[in-house]
Structures are given as structure tokens and as C-alpha cells.
Amino acid sequence: MKTHSMPEVPAQSDDMQGTFVNFAPAPDLQRISPLDAETAKMLDTHLRAIDTVRIRVLGDDRSVCEAVEAHILSRGMGVEVSLSEQMIPPPRNRYVFRYDGRMAILTIAPDLP
């Protein structure tokens, strides 16, 4: 029977002269990729005169709305994000807008083009 043990780490010396360490963020902490110009323009057109946007993401992956959320926040609007299992009737487009006064409800269906 084999046992797995941790490899030994060599002891570090106290002499730090000439040692340079380059730190980079972990891959999952990289900046959010920006939206394409067409999507950004579509969002700006639909969200004129809106103060708050409630984003509902269909499914259980919140990461699909990060670029949209960052774009909306950069425009100075308030944003709330929630996950939703389904929408009845099912959406025909990736982005579906509804309005209530100066608030927009944006539903994102990540499985649609």
C-alpha cells in the first residue's frame, strides 16, 4: 500500500539580496473581459433614463453577468443581481428588458445567442 506524503521543502536562507519575486493575480482574479461594442451600445440604448437595473440571470452561474454588471456600474447606475431558475414564457433573446418607472429588469439567458 502506497502512502502519499508531502515533498520536503528546502529551508530558505535569510539572505534576500538579489532575489526578486514577481507577483501576478491568480487567473480567476483577472479583470472582467469587456463587452463587445454592439452589446454595450444595445445596453446603453435600452437603459437611457434608468437609475437602477435589476439583473436576473437564468441558471446558477452568476459569472455570465459580470461584464454586463461592470458596464452598467461604469455608467453610474445602481445594480442588483439575482439568480433565477426559469422564466415563463421562456425568453427568445439573450437579453430581455422590462421597465418599472426608472428601474429596469434585465433578464440574461446565457444559453441563447
Buried (B, 14 or more C-beta within 10 A) or exposed (E): EEEEEEEEEEEEEEEEEEEEEEEEEEEEEEEEEEBEEEBBEBBEEBBEEBEBBBBBBBBEEEEBBEBBBBBBEEEEBEBEBEEEEEEEEEBEEBBBBEEEEEBBBBBBBEEEE
